[in-house]
Amino acid sequence: MTVRIICDSACDLPKEVINEYNLQVLPINVINGNKEYKDQVDIDPNEVYHKMREGEIFKTSQITPIVFEEVFEKMAKEKEDCIYIGFSSGLSATYQSALLAKMAMEDKYDDFSIEIIDSKAASGGYGLIVYEVAKAASKGESKEDLVKLANAYVKGVDQIFTVDDIEYLYRGGRVSRTSAILGGMLNIKPILEVNDGKLVPIEKVRGRTKVFKRMLELIEERKLDSDLENTTIVITHGDYVDGANKLKDMIYEKYGTKNFIINSIGAAIGAHSGPGTIALFFMKQKI
């Protein structure tokens, strides 16, 4: 029996990938005022970005242990082998909810066992890990081998992104008020990474064109022994398709990369990064 891969909506994978590999995707909660939505279910990312441009504020909340228990119990009753790969524990408490649900279900069902893996990643970096593990699962790899593979991808993924408006990072507590004001005035675009599961600033660049060039340079500096021509590179964006395609073309021209996954950043991540965000994800070494 094929091992079922479970993840959450912060992976930002396209629906065709989700459907192809029969992924169970749990939606993160998105809050706007007194209304609560399920990411990728009853709220569209582009609607979120439109409202954010108009000044509306969105927040998110973790998936609760109860939701995980419902999903895990269904798997237990059907005796389905499964692995949950979660959104970075350094950015969300959702991973902790999954651990609590795992303990509850293992107490209730003696023969139930699920592996819980912290991706230490977000958006397309998280999605790339899920994608590669799901591909291996579809080929009949054992649960033990899939766990080893997942942990290798967690260590190997590189995650670089930039935001169009530093104000959104300020709202999320990622930069100071002074940095947000100066960044807006001087057209400064921060480049950040997700490192060991947490957001870490790398440097600041002035202007969008220079940001793309610098992101291209960072691939060269970080790729180690990765075969960029034949690897899969994921690009996600906050309602900025043209920017994502431009970056894709630049990467193809420089490295000859054939395989890309390009998708919108969902509301779970977009509520904090804002419209105009561009994020780049690749494996920096062969696995």
N, C-alpha and C positions, 0 to 999 in steps of 0.2 A: 504494500500500500504506500502511495506517495505521501511524504510528510507534508502536512499543511503548514503554510507560513502565514502568521498573523502579524500585522503591523498597525500603525495608526496613521491618521491623515497628514501628519507632519512630514511624511515621506515624499509628498508632492509628485507621485508617479502618475503618468497618464492613464486614463481609464482602459485603453487598449492593453497596456502592460498588466494592469490589475486583473483584467478579464482573462488574458492569455494564461496567466499562471495561477488563476483561481485564488488570489490573495484575499484574505479576510482583513478588511481595513476598518478600524474603529475610528469614528469621528471625534475629534477634540471639540470641546465646547467653545463657542465664540459669542461674546456678549457685547451688545450695543444698547446702552441705556438700560431699560428694564426688560429687554428682549434677549432671549438666549436661542442660539442656533447650533446646528450640527455642521461642522466644517465639511464641505464637499457634498453635503446631503441636501440641506434646505437653505443654503446661502452660497451665492456665486462669488468667487474671488474678485471678479471685475466690478461687481456691485460694491464690494467692500472698498476697493481702491477708489471708485468714484466718490463714495461718501467720505472717505478719508481726505480726498482733495478738497472737499467742501467743508472740512473742519470737524467732521464727526470722529469720535474716538471709539475704538474697539479694544476689547480685552479678551483674554482667553482663560479658561480654567481646565484643570486636568480631567482626564477620564477617571471616573470613580471606581473603587474596587468592586462595587456592585455590578457595574457594566461588564467588567472583566469576568466576574464570577458567572454571569449569565452565559457568556461566550465559552468560557472554559468548561462549564458544566455540560453544555451541549456537546463539546468535544469528548468529554469523559463518557457520557452516555453512549455516544457513537463509537467509542474506543478508537478515536482518531489520534494518530501520532501528530504532534504539533510543536512548533517553535514560535515564540513571540519575540520579535525584534522590535525594541522600543525606541522612541524619541529620547534624545540625550537626557540622562538623569541630572545633568548640570544645568539644564534649561527648563525642565518641567518635572513635576512630581508624578506624572503619569506612569513612569517606570516603577516607582514605589507602589502605586496602586496595583500594578500587575503582580508584584511580588506578594502583596497581601492576599490577593485573590488566589494565587498559586497555592499558598499555605492552606487557605480555607478549603480548596478543592481536594488537595492531597489528604487532608484530614477526613474528608467526606467519602472519597473514593480511593480505596487501597491500591487499585491498579492504574490510577491516573498519574501521569508524569508529563510535565511540560518544561521545556527549557526556556528561560527568560534571559535575553541578551540585551545589554545596554549598548546601543549603537554609538553612543558618544558623538552623535551627528545630528544634523538637521537638514530639512528640505532635500535637495537632490543628493547630498552626501549620504544621508540616511536612506534615501530611495535607491541609490546605487548599491549599497550593501544588500538591501532587501531584494533588488533585482537579480544580483549575481547569485545569491543563495537560492532564490526561487527557481532560477534556471537550472541549478544543480539538482534541486529537489525534483524538478520535472523529469530529470534523467534517471531518477531512482536512487540517488545517493542516500546512504543511511543517515539516520538522525545524528549519530555521533560524528560522522564526517561533515555533515552540514554545520554542526556547532563549531567544529574546528575551522571550517571555511569562513563562517561568519566572524569569528574572532580575528582571523587573519585580515579580513576586509576592514574590520573596525580599526585595526592598527595601520592599515595601508592607505586609507582614503584621505585625500587632501581636499580642503574645503575653503574656498576663497570667495568673498562677496563684497559688493559695494552698494551703498544706498544713494539715492538721488537727493534726499533731503535729510540732513543730519538731525532735524527736529524730532523725527520719529524715534531715533535712538535715545534722544534725551528723555522723551516721554517714557521710554522703557527702562530708564535709569542706566543706560550704557555710556553716556557722555555727560559732561557738565553743561549747565545753562550757558556759560560763557563760550564753551566750544561750539555749542549749537548756534549761537548768535553769530560768532565770527565765521563759522563754516558757511552759513547762509550768505553772509555779506561778501565773502571772498571766493565763492563758488568752489569751496574745498569739498572733495569727495573722499571720505575715509575708505581705506581698504582694510577689511577685517578677515579673520579666520575663525573657524571653530576648532579649538585645540583642546584635546582631552575633555571634550564635551562642553566647553565653555567658550563664550565669545571673547576674542582677544584682538585688539587693534594691531595692525601691522604697520601702516604708514598712512600719510595723507597726500593726496594728489590734487592738483588744481585743474578742474575741467574733465568732462566725460571722456574726451578723446584720449587724453593722457592716461586715464584710468584703464581703458581697454588695453593700451600698449603695455602698461605695467603688469596687468594680469597675465598677458602673454609671456612676459619676461619671467614672472613668478613660476609659470609652468616649467620653463626651462631650468630654473634654479632648483625646483623641488622634485622633479620627476624621477630622480634616482635611476633605476634600471627599467622603468616602465616603457613598454612598446606603444607609444602614443598613436602610431598609425593604425594599430589593430585593437586598441582598447576602446572601451565605451566612455565617452565624456558626457556628463549631464550638465545642462545649463537650465536654470530656472529664473523666472523673471516676475516682477510685480507690474503686470499690465504694460509690458515694454517688449513686445514681440520683435520690433525692428532692432532693438539693441541686442537681443538674444541671437537673432540671425546674423547680425554684424559680427558679433564675437565668434559665432560658429564659423563664419567664412574666414575670419582671421586665423583661427586655429587650423582649419583645413589647409589654408594656403601655406602656413608655416610648418605644420607637422604631418599633413596628409591624412589626418584622422578620418576614418570612414563611418564610425558608429557614434551617433549622437542621440541623446534623449533630451528633448526640449519641452518644457511644460511651465505653466503658470505656477507661481507660488500660491499655495492655498491660504485661506484666511487665518489658519492657526499660526503660521509664520508671518504672513503679510501684515497682520494686525500690529506687529512690532517693528517690521522693517520698512513698511510703507510702499507706495507706488514708485515705480522707477528703479526698484532694486534689481541688480543683476548678480547671479551667483553661479560659480563654476566649481565642478567637482570631478575628480579623476583619481585613479589609483596611481600612487607615486612609485609603486614597485610591482614587479610581477608576482602573481599569487597562483 
